[in-house]
């Protein structure tokens, strides 16, 4: 069977998953009586809600007599490590670029990965039907990007296909009137430009897992491309981590990918992408080969975590009222299962505690895990994220990121002032048509707590993108802490309209009447840079004197709605977020008001003596 292996790479929201839908429809992968939902490859609930791809997924379609394996990759920087490893599975890629937005920070990152692995890109200019789209400008930006990345000359004359993935149309011209129904223009370009997999069917079996999955019945599942030979269920193969260390195991299950399904098969041919189960110690980058035929394959780099936070068992007075899983044992089991499928995640238990240090690639990476656990019925409490400091040549270094911001001109001053206080260094500034693009290099901790502030500063009109750049010597000043105080409850019970009406004079509330509160819980934001202890549970005193306004309804201001990411952004290092299946609450680490006051006084004294 003829075969092509390709990846779809792009910046967030440039249409990768929607394009896969169009490829499904155009290839006839689904029968007429089958319903193909929007963004069908985004099968996780959070992927559909957030509108992003979190996990790379493999699928395939048949076009004419050729099987085309397609890997849909994540676009967000936190999951960029998967894009890099996927480049080892494929022989070509579709570089998707929005015809309106052009190249973006993550476009540079994914294209750099493709070029480093000598992967030929087909440039797909998507959303050509979007108002104010400029396909020609997008092509010019791709060319400039290729030159900047040092691409070889033969790749500068790249094939281009113009599409509207949402409408399922394509053409080889940037003239929108030439768009025709179907993806034939793209399929034909793939067959013409992307080479068949380089594979020797008569050689001993060889495969290197670029992705891993996990199943509680069969353990770890390695996903990769067969580079030599073929494989059958029941075969014995070797897992080499080094020439001195190998483990023979029997293949329990084999899977290939068809449409939206992972299909169990008995045999997989050379050049195909498959999933192999049977070795629970399998890892990304291992060499799987026929016994006694070890061949050293190039090591796959797994991105190291750059951000960590503490996960602990819930210690609030409301512990155990919502969740099914609240003990340290079940939380640790869940973290173990997660690191089996997510090789960029790390965790370690703090000795003699019910707390773990969990490290990941960024705030989104960790918040997706927290949200997944919450939906599964877990209760836990998490700390403020903080960056991982590395010592390089005896110098303490921290991660820095490339930051790109697009904002209306009127907000530029506030953004520049805020970023300056967070250690950001401006690289470039470009203004056109009332919009300004700012490019910075910023310490990763300078972005902690910034996203929520950014949305407020730009009234929701700003667009922010960032991606890991490198480790640099630490920025000397303290950044990332909230500089405004909070309103902290001093009592336990449901909040009352009577109390909230009095407390909201001091700031902005996060709760509504009836919310169950406890001592030490954060119920609002103070208008001054100091914390204020408040009572939100007191009932209106009852008297036997009839009041003239007795029957008037208390009118309260709308509280600020806090999402999980907003809470993680908001808290300071002396605070936690309590996570339950039905709620998340911000709280102080020290719940007792007198004990917390003593601790704060001690911290102030230490700061003054420095």
Secondary structure, 3 states (H helix, E strand, C coil): CEEEEEEEEECCCCCHHHHHHHHHHHHCCCCCCCCCCCCCCCCCHHHHHHCCCCCCEEEEEEECCEEEEEEECCCCHHHHHHHHHHCCCCCEEEEEEECCCECCHHHHHHHHHHHHCCCEEEEEEECCCCCCCCHHHHHHHHHHHHHHCCCCHHHHCCCEEEEECCCCEEECCCCHHHCEECCHHHHHHHHHHCCCCCCECCCCCEECCCEEEEECCCEEEEEEEEEECCEECCCEEEEEEECCEEEEEECCEEEEEECCEEEEECEECCCCEEEEECCCCCCCCCEEEECCCCCCCCCCCCCCCCEEEEEECCCCCCCCCCCCECCHHHHHHHHHHHHHHCCCCEEEECCCCCEEEEEECCHHHHHHHHHHHHHCCECEEEECCEECCEEECCEEEEEEEEEEEEEEHHHHHHHHHHHHCCCCEEEEEEEECCEEEEEEEEEHHHHCCHHHHHHHHCCCCCEEEEEEEEEEECCCCCCCCCCCCEEEECCCEECCHHHHHHHHHHEEECCCCCCEECCCEEEEEECCCCCEEECCCCCCCCCCCCCCCCCCCCCCCCCCCCCHHHHHHHCCCCEEEEECCCCEEEEECCCCHHHHHHHHHHHHHHHHHC
